Amino acid sequence: MTTPVLLREVPAHAISSACEYVMTARAHLFPILDATVMPADLANFAQVYGPGSQGRFLLATQADEIIGAIGYLPYDHRFAQLDYRGLKTVEVVRLYVSPGHRGQGLARRLYEALKALAQADQVQVLYLHTHPFLPGAIEFWHKQGFVTVDTEDDPVWRTTHMHLRMAGVR
């Protein structure tokens, strides 16, 4: 019998494990980035994703091992070509699934659980960006209902901006 996969928000005692998991996955996916520098959202995890914050972060675990992660945080309007003023917009971040658990629908399950939290939080727009060099990423998000709203010309990153307008949220 296979041990079930559990999806849950990150309890305070698991923050360091969650950050370690994300940093390891990030280093694998983005070897060009400095793996010694922790991004601000992770460095301030409790303030960004913890109780009372406007962010959410989920882990997928199996037999107490982290095998996937996803989160969202308030969109910070850093891309001038995107205008979400007046809309409650969050940025979906840090979707990772461990290699041995890919192809089993776990990324979709993580996203659906996060989307349900966004609906409960009255989020109007889910925004994210991804890159063509991440295998299957753009196609995955299109299958979840996201539409591409911009692709940057940068020859290395070709950042692809996508969003989903939440139905039934005013």
N, C-alpha and C positions, 0 to 999 in steps of 0.2 A: 504494500500500500504506500502510495506517495504522500509525503508530508504536504499539507495544504499550504498555499501561498497566502499570506495575510497582508492586507493593505491597511496602513494606519498612519496617523500623524505622528510626528517625531516627539516622543516624550523627552523631557529635560535630560534625563540620564543617558540618552542615546544621541545627543547632539554631536559629540566628538566622533562617534562611529559614523554618523551620517555624513559629516564633513569629510572624513577620511575616505569614505566610499566615493563621494562625488569628486574629490581631488584626484583619486586614482583613475577614475573613469575619464575625467577631463584630460589628464596627462596622456592617456592612451589615444583619445580622439583628437586632441589638439597638441601634438608634440612640439609645435612651434612656440607655444606659450610657455612662460616661465612657471614651472611646476612648484617653485618655492614661494610664489606669491599667492596668498589666499584672496579670492575675490571678496569685495566688501560684504555682499549678502551672506556669505559663509562665515566670515570673520565676526559678523554681528548677527548670527543665526537667530538667537532668542528674540532680539528686537525686531528682526525682519519677518520671521516666520512663526514666532511663538504666540502664546495666548495674548490677546489684546492688540495684536498687530493686524495689518491688513493683508499680510501674506499667508500662504499656506504651503506646507511641504509634506509630501507623503513618501513613505518607504514601503517597498514590497520586501517581505522577509519570508524565508522558508527555513524551518528548524533553527530559528534565531540568527540566520545569516542574511545580511542585506543582499538582495539580488536585483533591486531596481529602485529608482527614485524619480520624483517629479515635483515641481513646485510652481507657485506663482507669487509675484510681488507687484505692488502698484507700478504701473507704467510711468516712467520718469520723463517722457517727452524729449528724449535726447536726439531723436531723428527728425530733422527739420521737415523732411518730405512727408511725414505722417502727421495727421491732425486728428487727435482724439479728444480735443478740448470739449468740456461739457458732458463727456461720457465716462462712466466708471469703467476704466480700462485697467486690466492687469496684464503683465507679461509672463507667459508660460516659460519656465526655465528648467534646465538641468534634468531633462528626460534621459535617463540612462537605464539600460537593462544589461545585466551581466551576460557575457557571450554564451555561456552554457544554457541560458534561459531564453534566448531569442527565438523568434519564430513560433512562439506558443501563445501569442495574444496578450502577453503581459504589458507591453507598452500601451496597447489599447485600453486594457483594464485600468492601468494607472491614470491615463488621460481621462477616462470616463468618470473615475472617482474624483479627480480634481475638478472636472467640469461640474459635477454635482455640487461640490463645495462652492464653486463660483456662482452657480445659480442660487444657492441658499444665501450667499453674500450679496445678491443683487448686482453682480457684475454684468455690464452691458456688452463689453467687447473683450475677447481674449486675443491678445497680440503675441506674436513670437517672431523670431528670425532664426534662420538656419542657413546651411551652406550646401551647395551641390556636391562637394567632396565627401559628405557624410552619406554613406550608402543607404538609399531608400528613404531618407528623411523627408524630402519634399513630397514624394508620393504618399508617404504615411500621413502627413498632415492634410494633404488634399482629401484622402479617404475619410478623414475625421470631419470634413466639411469646411476646412480653412481655404481661403482664396489668397492667391499671391497678389499683393498690392504694389510691390516694387522689388526690383532686383538691381543691386548696385553694380557699377561697372568695374570695380576693383578686380584686377586680374588674379589675385591670390584668394580672396575670401568670397567674392561674388555673393555677398550677403543677400538672402532672399527673405523679404519681409512678408508676413502673412497675418491674416486676422479672421476671426469668426465673430459675427454679431450674434449675440445670444437671443434666442427666441423667447418671447414671453416676459422679458425683463424691460421695464421702462426706466 
